Amino acid sequence: MKIVLFTLSEALADTWRAALGAERCWRVADTATLAAGLQPGQTVLVDLAMPGVDAADWPVLCARARVVALSSVPDNAEGVAWLGRGAAGYAHAYSTEDVLRQVVATVEGGASWVGRELLAQLCRQLAGRLPAGDGAWRDKVTAREAEVVAALRRGLSNKEIARELEIAERTVKAHLSHLFEKFGVEDRLQLLIKLG
């Protein structure tokens, strides 16, 4: 299935094609063509610099497709608005080729993509809104994994968790992988929701 590039900018479309492979991409410049040709679950990269593009107008398309909102001037509030309307990801429109490939692979795999700063903000907000829960999950984790969860609730990055717990960053990643596997989730936001 082709990746839809929703942009008026030929230069930006060329950048995205270079990263993702021209044969995999289909450029569209108006919502009518997009809506008519969109297949369920198709990945759509949306250039937020397009005139008239607003998160409020996109919930229906976000429900049908895996929309990644790409901004030339990323802003956490804008990212939260797009994610709240159902976007599967939010990133910089001029991300490196490697990052763009990673974004698309993550979204095509069914997960969501956000940058580190926005992820930390979402983790802090989510942890503050979730009920304390009964803590039954604690019986399923090691003491160190519980410390990692506590740090996630504060929105710390892997590097910050490693510093705080005086362990290697790769050890933090190993703890997170074990936690994801134990609770059947794919990322730290899903983990926090699951643990309540």
Secondary structure as UniProt FT lines:
FT   STRAND          3..6
FT   HELIX           10..20
FT   HELIX           22..24
FT   STRAND          25..28
FT   HELIX           31..37
FT   TURN            40..41
FT   STRAND          43..47
FT   TURN            48..49
FT   TURN            51..52
FT   HELIX           55..57
FT   HELIX           59..64
FT   STRAND          66..71
FT   HELIX           76..84
FT   TURN            85..86
FT   STRAND          89..92
FT   TURN            93..94
FT   HELIX           97..108
FT   TURN            109..110
FT   HELIX           116..129
FT   HELIX           136..140
FT   HELIX           143..153
FT   TURN            154..155
FT   HELIX           158..165
FT   HELIX           169..183
FT   HELIX           188..195
//
